[in-house]
Each structure stands twice: as C-alpha cells, then as structure tokens.
Amino acid sequence: MYELIIKPFAEEDIKDAANWYNGKREGLGNEFLLALEATINAIQRNPNNYQVVYKGLKRALTVRFPYGIFFTVEKDTIYVLAIMHTSRSPKIWKKRK
C-alpha cells in the first residue's frame, strides 16, 4: 500500500469543511469526515484509478459530499494537496504544487 501524506493546506481544508457542515447540522461534519476517509482509503489502495486533471495532479470525488481530493503520486507516496468543494475555483488548488 502507498504511504499517504496530507499537506498542511489540505488539513486546513478538511477542518474548514467539517466545521462548516457541523454548523449546518450537528454531526454532519463527522459524516463528511467518514466520507472523506473512505475516499482517501480508496486512493491509497489504488491511486492509478483516478485521472489526471492538471499537470500530474489527480482528483478523486467523495461520495455524498461535493468535494474533490487533489493529489499527486511520487514513487510509493501519495501527497494530498487540497480537498476542495467542486464549485470552487481551480486556481486555488493549481497553486498548491
């Protein structure tokens, strides 16, 4: 299995999104985190299942929540660079290489 490293910007993305969902309904942020964890586990098992969306950057979409996980693969390590709502501008995650 691949090693997975979540970069600090992506960690902030996770916290912000979970807090936003918890503000909408108590416990919804935890449901978001579970959906995110399931997608990250799928990425870790087989990162080659996901298409390149920009200069070597791949994207996996979460189930139920409209979020993309943007990552790169270098040898046996996956680097998660951003976790963004799908309606946000791609300019944000394109700068995080």
Buried (B, 14 or more C-beta within 10 A) or exposed (E): EBEBEBBEBBEEBBEEBBEEBBEEEEEBBEBBBBBBEEBBEBBBEEBEEBEEBEEEBBBBEBEEBEBBBBBBBEEEEBBBBBBBBEEBEBEBBBEBE
